[in-house]
Amino acid sequence: MDLLDQGILFVISLIANLFSAFSGGGAGLIQLPALIFLGLPFAVALATHKVASVALGIGATLRHLREGGLEKRLALFILATGLPGVVVGAQLIVGVPGRIAELSLGVLTAGLGLYSWLNPGLGQQSRLRHRSRRGFALGGAGLFLIGVLNGSLTSGTGLFVTLWLVRWFGFDYRQAVAYTLVLVGIFWNGAGALTLGLLSEIRWTWVPALLAGSLLGGYAGAHLAIRKGNRLIKRAFEIVTLAVGVKLMIG
């Protein structure tokens, strides 16, 4: 790629990951289609995007670690239940018709945004719940299924984790976004990138510009999420989920 193409990739990655880090997911809405438009086959674009998404998690983590607040045991639980699903999803995507999967995911993603929109008080205050064995079992099952989606289709699946943490475990939006960016951004996407890299191909010459944009965008978006209130984060989440859903449905 020449310098102009690298510059375009950097700007696309910066914008996509800034919005993603602020709203709790959705970088693939902009970044993945851009990679395909610039000439990468879907599987190669997906694997390359996954690698770049790890930098989003690193950038966000650098900012969130300054604030603290992540519960170690819960973080390990999210990793233990979600990572196996990511690996399974990355393997399954090879045999799933892409258009059917994207349409189904689009309807579900848009439904998340509508659900949040119709519940004005959702995620505005932290009310931790479902901390019993049964609650963790059902919560873990939900995270595993989201992990499968994360491994197979990248657009917007971090948003699923954000809303699941809000709805099931009672987080406010700011807490949920922090867990999503740190755990999904680094570890889930890292596992997906490794699995897809083994099954497909990563276009390494495209990665530096994407990594730089993801790292800076992740840090800046996390900073905005920390400084702004839950109401604004919730609204951003709803806008991004609806946009991701519509984009997936129309193709």
Buried (B, 14 or more C-beta within 10 A) or exposed (E): BEEEBBEBBBEBBBBBBBBBBBBBBBBBBBBBBBBBEBEBEEBBBBBBBBBBBBBBBBBBBBBBEEEEEBEEEBBEBBBEBBBBBBBBBBBEBEEBEBEEBBBBBBEBBBEBBEBBBEEEEBBBEBEEEBEEEEEBEEBBEBBBBBBBBBBBBBBBBBBBBBBBBBBBBBBBBBBBBBBBBBBBBBBBBBBBBBBBBEEBBBBEEBBBBBBBBBBBBBBBBBBBBBEBEBEBBBBBBBBBBBBBBBBBBEE
